[in-house]
Amino acid sequence: MASAPLTLYSYWRSTTSYRVRAALNLKRIAYQIEPVDLLAGEQRDESYAALNPGKGVPTLILADGTVLTQSMAILDFIETTWPDPPLLPHDPVERAKVLAAAHTVAIDVHPVNNLRVVRHLQTSIGMDADAAKGWMQHWIHQGFEAFESLVNVATPFSLGETPNIADLCLVAQTYNAHRWGVDLTPFPNIARIETACLAVPAIAAAHPDQQPDAQ
């Protein structure tokens, strides 16, 4: 693995952190993980908030001390800086298709499907555990319906023969789907892509259960 002294602030179960870990692994970029325990509220600590004003993960620290936040921006930086193997097609139309699939997860599903949103709903309107589960399942199901229709059924991954950014967003979200009891039977393409992704050692190594802070 090529030398690249990067530090990734990550939470083991974070789907956005999962995306970035997978991309770094696929491109064989060396990095060290600094765990941020979201359940313990470490993301709100003053020292961490100074790095990431959004008080979330991931945060990537470069060798010169530059701080990058927001997973999709970090993925763009990784792809631009280390273009091989490519995670986005060079053809503009194909690139737009991959980004559309990735954004279906990253923009449509994740923002309403994360820990702080559910916690706010529970504390602000008294949403109980069953309602919270229903909320998570609803948005995952809706996003997966859209993603299912965007993929190329003739390729092992979402839109190609090798993993791309859309696949990394998807495999992270399928982990979340399993956590919340979403049945993938109505989504055969998504189930197929998840299996293909987890058969890639670099992506499997990014799986939450393989992280140093896994609980």
C-alpha positions as CSV (number, residue, x, y, z in Angstrom):
1,M,0.0,0.0,0.0
2,A,1.4,3.4,-1.0
3,S,2.6,5.7,1.7
4,A,0.2,8.5,2.4
5,P,0.1,9.8,5.9
6,L,-3.6,10.5,6.2
7,T,-5.8,10.5,9.3
8,L,-9.4,9.6,9.0
9,Y,-11.7,10.5,11.8
10,S,-14.4,7.8,11.6
11,Y,-17.2,6.0,13.4
12,W,-17.4,2.3,12.8
13,R,-21.1,2.3,12.0
14,S,-21.2,5.6,10.0
15,T,-22.2,4.9,6.5
16,T,-20.4,8.0,5.3
17,S,-17.2,6.9,7.0
18,Y,-17.7,3.4,5.4
19,R,-17.8,5.0,1.9
20,V,-14.5,6.8,2.5
21,R,-12.7,3.8,4.1
22,A,-13.7,1.7,1.1
23,A,-12.4,4.3,-1.4
24,L,-9.1,4.6,0.4
25,N,-8.7,0.9,0.5
26,L,-9.5,0.4,-3.2
27,K,-6.9,2.9,-4.1
28,R,-4.4,1.4,-1.7
29,I,-3.9,4.6,0.2
30,A,-2.4,4.3,3.6
31,Y,-4.3,6.0,6.5
32,Q,-4.8,5.7,10.2
33,I,-8.2,5.8,11.9
34,E,-9.0,8.1,14.8
35,P,-12.4,6.8,16.2
36,V,-15.1,9.3,17.0
37,D,-17.8,7.7,19.2
38,L,-21.0,9.3,18.0
39,L,-23.1,7.6,20.6
40,A,-20.9,9.1,23.4
41,G,-21.2,12.5,21.7
42,E,-17.5,12.9,21.0
43,Q,-18.4,14.7,17.7
44,R,-19.6,17.6,19.9
45,D,-16.4,17.9,21.8
46,E,-14.8,21.3,21.4
47,S,-11.6,19.9,20.0
48,Y,-13.3,17.9,17.3
49,A,-15.9,20.6,16.4
50,A,-12.9,22.8,15.7
51,L,-11.9,20.4,13.0
52,N,-15.4,19.6,11.7
53,P,-17.9,22.4,12.4
54,G,-20.7,20.1,11.2
55,K,-19.9,17.8,14.2
56,G,-20.1,14.7,12.1
57,V,-17.9,12.1,10.4
58,P,-15.8,11.5,8.4
59,T,-13.0,14.1,8.7
60,L,-9.9,13.6,6.7
61,I,-6.6,15.2,7.7
62,L,-3.9,15.5,5.1
63,A,-0.2,15.3,5.7
64,D,0.1,19.1,5.6
65,G,-2.7,19.5,8.2
66,T,-5.4,20.4,5.7
67,V,-8.8,19.3,7.0
68,L,-11.4,17.9,4.6
69,T,-15.0,17.2,5.6
70,Q,-18.2,15.8,4.0
71,S,-17.8,12.3,2.6
72,M,-18.7,13.2,-1.0
73,A,-16.2,16.0,-1.1
74,I,-13.6,13.7,0.4
75,L,-14.4,11.1,-2.3
76,D,-14.0,13.7,-5.0
77,F,-10.6,14.7,-3.5
78,I,-9.5,11.1,-3.4
79,E,-10.6,10.4,-6.9
80,T,-8.9,13.5,-8.3
81,T,-5.6,13.0,-6.3
82,W,-5.4,9.2,-6.8
83,P,-7.2,8.5,-10.1
84,D,-6.3,4.8,-10.2
85,P,-8.3,2.6,-10.0
86,P,-11.0,5.0,-11.2
87,L,-14.2,5.3,-9.1
88,L,-15.9,7.5,-11.7
89,P,-16.1,7.0,-15.5
90,H,-14.2,9.4,-17.8
91,D,-17.2,9.7,-20.1
92,P,-19.3,12.7,-19.0
93,V,-22.7,11.0,-19.5
94,E,-21.6,7.8,-17.7
95,R,-20.1,9.9,-15.0
96,A,-23.3,11.8,-14.5
97,K,-25.2,8.5,-14.3
98,V,-22.9,7.2,-11.6
99,L,-23.2,10.4,-9.6
100,A,-27.0,10.3,-9.9
101,A,-27.0,6.8,-8.4
102,A,-24.6,7.8,-5.7
103,H,-26.6,11.0,-4.8
104,T,-29.8,8.9,-4.6
105,V,-28.2,7.4,-1.4
106,A,-26.0,10.3,-0.3
107,I,-28.4,13.1,-0.8
108,D,-31.9,11.6,-0.8
109,V,-31.6,8.9,1.8
110,H,-28.8,9.6,4.2
111,P,-29.7,13.1,5.4
112,V,-33.0,11.9,6.8
113,N,-31.7,8.5,7.8
114,N,-29.0,9.2,10.3
115,L,-28.5,9.2,14.1
116,R,-29.0,12.9,14.8
117,V,-32.2,13.1,12.8
118,V,-33.8,10.2,14.6
119,R,-32.6,11.4,18.0
120,H,-34.1,14.8,17.3
121,L,-37.4,13.2,16.3
122,Q,-37.4,11.2,19.5
123,T,-36.6,14.1,21.7
124,S,-38.7,16.8,19.9
125,I,-41.9,14.9,19.1
126,G,-41.6,11.9,21.3
127,M,-41.1,9.4,18.5
128,D,-40.9,5.9,20.0
129,A,-38.6,3.1,18.9
130,D,-41.1,1.5,16.6
131,A,-41.9,4.8,14.9
132,A,-38.2,5.5,14.6
133,K,-37.7,2.1,12.9
134,G,-40.5,2.8,10.5
135,W,-39.0,6.2,9.7
136,M,-35.7,4.6,8.8
137,Q,-37.3,1.8,6.8
138,H,-39.5,4.2,4.8
139,W,-36.6,6.4,3.5
140,I,-34.3,3.5,2.8
141,H,-37.1,1.7,0.9
142,Q,-37.9,4.8,-1.1
143,G,-34.3,5.4,-2.0
144,F,-33.7,1.8,-2.9
145,E,-36.7,1.8,-5.2
146,A,-35.0,4.7,-7.1
147,F,-31.5,3.1,-7.1
148,E,-32.9,-0.2,-8.3
149,S,-34.2,1.4,-11.4
150,L,-30.9,3.3,-12.2
151,V,-28.5,0.3,-12.3
152,N,-27.2,-1.7,-15.3
153,V,-28.6,-5.2,-14.8
154,A,-25.9,-6.6,-17.2
155,T,-22.9,-5.6,-15.0
156,P,-21.8,-7.0,-11.7
157,F,-21.7,-3.6,-10.1
158,S,-24.2,-0.8,-10.3
159,L,-23.0,0.7,-13.6
160,G,-19.9,-1.2,-14.6
161,E,-17.5,-4.1,-14.3
162,T,-15.7,-2.6,-11.3
163,P,-16.9,-0.7,-8.1
164,N,-17.6,3.0,-8.4
165,I,-18.7,5.7,-6.0
166,A,-22.3,4.7,-6.4
167,D,-21.5,1.2,-5.2
168,L,-19.6,2.5,-2.2
169,C,-22.6,4.6,-1.2
170,L,-24.9,1.7,-1.8
171,V,-23.0,-1.0,0.1
172,A,-22.8,1.3,3.1
173,Q,-26.5,2.0,3.0
174,T,-27.3,-1.7,2.7
175,Y,-25.5,-2.2,6.0
176,N,-27.8,0.3,7.5
177,A,-30.8,-1.3,5.9
178,H,-29.9,-4.7,7.5
179,R,-29.6,-2.9,10.9
180,W,-33.1,-1.5,10.5
181,G,-34.7,-4.7,9.2
182,V,-35.3,-3.7,5.6
183,D,-36.1,-6.7,3.4
184,L,-34.0,-6.6,0.2
185,T,-36.1,-9.1,-1.6
186,P,-37.9,-6.4,-3.6
187,F,-34.5,-5.1,-4.7
188,P,-32.7,-8.0,-6.5
189,N,-30.2,-5.7,-8.2
190,I,-29.2,-4.0,-5.0
191,A,-28.8,-7.4,-3.3
192,R,-26.6,-8.6,-6.1
193,I,-24.5,-5.5,-6.0
194,E,-24.0,-5.7,-2.3
195,T,-22.8,-9.3,-2.7
196,A,-20.4,-8.3,-5.4
197,C,-19.0,-5.4,-3.3
198,L,-18.5,-7.5,-0.2
199,A,-16.5,-10.0,-2.3
200,V,-13.9,-7.3,-3.0
201,P,-11.4,-7.5,-0.1
202,A,-10.8,-3.7,0.0
203,I,-14.5,-3.1,0.5
204,A,-14.9,-5.9,2.9
205,A,-12.1,-4.5,5.0
206,A,-14.0,-1.2,5.3
207,H,-17.1,-3.0,6.7
208,P,-18.2,-1.6,10.1
209,D,-17.6,-5.0,11.8
210,Q,-13.9,-4.9,10.8
211,Q,-13.2,-1.5,12.3
212,P,-11.0,-1.0,15.4
213,D,-13.8,0.8,17.3
214,A,-16.5,-1.8,16.4
215,Q,-18.7,-2.6,19.4
